[in-house]
Every structure is written in C-alpha cells, then in structure tokens.
Amino acid sequence: MNKQSLFVVLACLMCWSFTSRAEEDLQARFEKSLNNLKSLTNVDIEFLDTYWSPTGSSNPKTPFCRTVQYSYIASEMKNRATYKLISGTETNLAKEFVSAFDGSNYATFDSQRYMTQGRGAQSTDRGQSPFNPLIAPFMFLTTHSDDCLPCTLQPASLVSPDFKNTLVLPKGKRSDQLIEISIPGLNLAQKPTTWEIAIDETGTSFVPKVIRWITPGANSEMVQHLLNYTNLGSYHFPTRIEWTMSAYPPTSPPTVISTGTVAVIVARIPDQIADSVFRLDEEEKSAAVVWDWKQRKLTKMAPELAKIEATHGNVKIALLIVMFATMVGVAFVAKRFSAKNT
C-alpha cells in the first residue's frame, strides 16, 4: 500500500471514529443538560411571545396578531407563572392570568377576579407558555397529544423527582457539521407525530439549532429555530425562538398557517425567593369568587353573587357561573395550544 492510499484509509477511519463519537456524545449531552436544568434551584425568566396568523377568529379576512409577556419564577418545585396581554388585534382576548404552586397547594387567578385553589401541581396551566425558552431544547418531551390537548411541557415537570428520563436518542445522520435525528412523537389528531432535531455535531451541551414537529393528522408542521443561546449556571438555553407553522405535506410556495417569535427579556438566578411569591395571598383578598377543589365548593362570593343566593336560595347559580368561566378558560387554552402546537 502506497503512502497516498494509506493516508486515505486513515482519514476515513478518523472520520468514522469522529462521527460515531459525536453520536454517542449526543446522548451524554442530552442527559447532562437535563441534569444541569435540574441543578437550577432558583430561576427567574421573563419573555415576550408574539403570535401572527393570516386569519383572525372574529374576522377570517383580517390578520390576527397578539403579544403576551410571560414570567416564570421557580425555587425547586415551587413556581409562579404569569400571562399578561400586551397588545392584540381582537378585543375578546384574556387579559391576565397568574398561577402559583407552593409545593403543596396550587392556585390560579385571572383578570375577571376568579380564583381556584387545590392541592398538587397541575398539568395544564394558562399562566405557562408552551414556548418557554428555558425548556425549549426539550420541547419534544411534551405530553400535548390526543390524550391531553391542553397539556404543555412545564419546567416543573422536567425537574420533578418523579420525572424519569428513559429516552434513548436514535442514531443520527451527519450533514453539514450537524447531527440530525428523528424521534417518534405522541398521537395528535389521531395520527402519530414526528420530531426532527438538528444540532451541532460537537459541543458539551444539548443545544438544538432547529426543531421540526410534523403532525400529519393536523396537516401541519412547525419549524422552530432556537437562537442566541445563553446560560444560567451550567445550563444553556436559547434567548430567541422563531417559528413557522405551515401546511403538511409541504406546498410550493409554503402555505403559512401562523408564525411567532419568543424573546427573553430577563433571565437570572436569584439568591433568594420569598415563600410569599408562591402564594396568591393578595389576589385571594381581591377575588370576587374562590372555588376550592379540595372542598368542592365556593369559599368566597362577591356581594352580588351572595344576593343571588339570598334571593333565590340556590347557590348553584353562582357555582354555574364559576364553572362556566372555568370551562371557557379550558376550552380557550385547548384551542390555543392545539392551534400553536399542531
């Protein structure tokens, strides 16, 4: 064998060894980043979420756009999430929603002064964003599916002691200094979904550059670009997400269903977070109605609702008002998440 042939063989062996090592390292990077996320005992993040659609719900001929500011504060399993409408092209949009979990009890409060209280963390939460940049690299672990349409992936889910990662990343394909992998997803619209992830072949953290979610049952696909990674401690996450949902199978030119951007305003690790942050004490004082899921009854009614009870002798009227508002809220979030995540 001449020197030139030997050089070619050695080069091929080195390339094969590098690619195999990169694929093996990807699993280690995935597990390492999950552990780094769990190591963030305290975190405070705020971000703007802008959504655009060529058709509005009230007027299909008019484009719809809205901007929401989200905040998320957590200390281990305790957390507080806030949704606040900044602007919107329609008037029937929810203005504000806040939720809090103090490790045992869960509470919500909205701009209509309705409060709910219960025990344990919740899998659905209107205060949480499905595009929280803090957990964007792991969005393919979502439970949003036919079994739970309003469910979103939440930071508390990933850091919970009950969360056991059993996912083994499949073998990837090397392309233009990237490793591309395909992961089967949960059923949505009665058909399986697929996640496609592109990530740099080298690195020490799991930092996807592009995540594509294909949902044939909904005839759509979402492509998300994760940009401008930063870090809190040893954990890396994007500070900007740009996504586009288009018709699937793809058309030429693409048929855009909706687009959006997410941009981080603040991300920090507070030294201490007061326990009062994870309770809605002030909101409870101003609430017009409080529904306690533990007791399955109203524990507070505004004077006007109390008059209804006194006049008609039937508290069910007030209860129906609260339950109706709750059902409307759940239907709204289910529709929003289904539209944005399918």
Summary of the structure (lengths in Angstrom):
residues: 342
radius of gyration: 23.3
end to end distance: 56.7
largest distance: 102.2
contacts: 1056
relative contact order: 0.16
helix: 29%
strand: 37%
